[in-house]
């Protein structure tokens, strides 16, 4: 009887140990599952906000850099600096230049506009920019051009319309939109390509795509942070458009 009782006690102890082990494993599994769910949710949040950069870079590459689209800054008139007609919500939003010419902020807006349209088409979405009607989009473009006096121009337009975010210099990526000002006081609206660096590894200039007389129209150009006409690194305003 003692032997049988001892065996029963050992069996009960073994069963208890197995039960405790299963409880411990269940607890660890639940912790792992919860962590997994949190990670998936966080990743989903990140993926939900895709930037427009890839579409911007793909779009700018469709423009020839052989002088086809010359730089032209008119002294007067209502032309908005775009190379072609832009249609928005079944209306002619902006008339293009008959000679295909452009100026900087008009061109960067045109690329933004066309890249946004292309993105919507590839994602089977209607081409509507932030639920704006043509009149609201016109006001948005005025901000992009800096007509309101804000020196951050396109960055101000994108951020104030909750269309994207301001980007620190160190985080700039190809396809970001940039407004910079030179020490001389002149400015330029461009699309970021990359930074340049000196022999010590210090950032000393910006390579960009835009339209300017120095490239006889649309083309890539590099400007540096030195000299009387150099870019002022404290007045470089970068914005990234994010898509839902």
C-alpha positions, 0 to 999 in steps of 0.5 A: 500500500505504501508503494502504491501511495508513493507512486500515486504521489509521484504521479501527482507531482509529475502531473503538477510539473507538467501542468506548470510547464504547460502554463509557462509555455502558454504564458510565453506564447501569449507574450510572443503573440502579443508582441507579434501583433504589435509589430504587425500593426506598427509595420502596417502603419508605416506601410500605410504612408508610402512616399511619392518619391519613387513616382517623382524620380520616375517622372522627372526621368521622362523629361529630356535634358537636351534643351527641349524644355528651355528655361524661361522667366517671364516679366509678366503674365499669368502663365504658371511655368509648366511645359504642358497643359495640366488637367484636374477633375475634368477641367483645364487647370493650367495652360502649358507653354506653347514652346514647352518652356518652364521655370523652376517652381512651375516645373517642380509643381508640374512634376508633383502634379503628374507624379501624383496623377500617375501614382493614383492611376497605378493604385486604381484611385481617383486623381484627387489631391487631398480632396481639393477642388481646382480653386483650392488646388490653385491656392495650394500652388500659390503657396508652392510658389511662395506667393504668400511671402513664406520663404519655405514655399513648397515645404510650407504648402505640403506641410500646411495641407498635411500632405507630407512632412518637413525633412531634416537635411541629413534625411533627404532622399532623391525625389524630395522637393526643395526650396533653397536660397543663396547667400546672394538672396536668389532662390531656386525650386528643385527636386533633390538628387543627392548631397555632395561632400568634401574630402573630409566627408563634410556636406558641401553642396546639393545636386538637384534636378530642375530648370535653370539657364545654366543647363539651358533648361531642364537638367541636373545641376550641382551648387555648393555652400561656398562663395558669394553666390553659394547656397545658404545651408541654413535656408534649405527647406525640404519636404516629402509628400506622403500617400495614404 
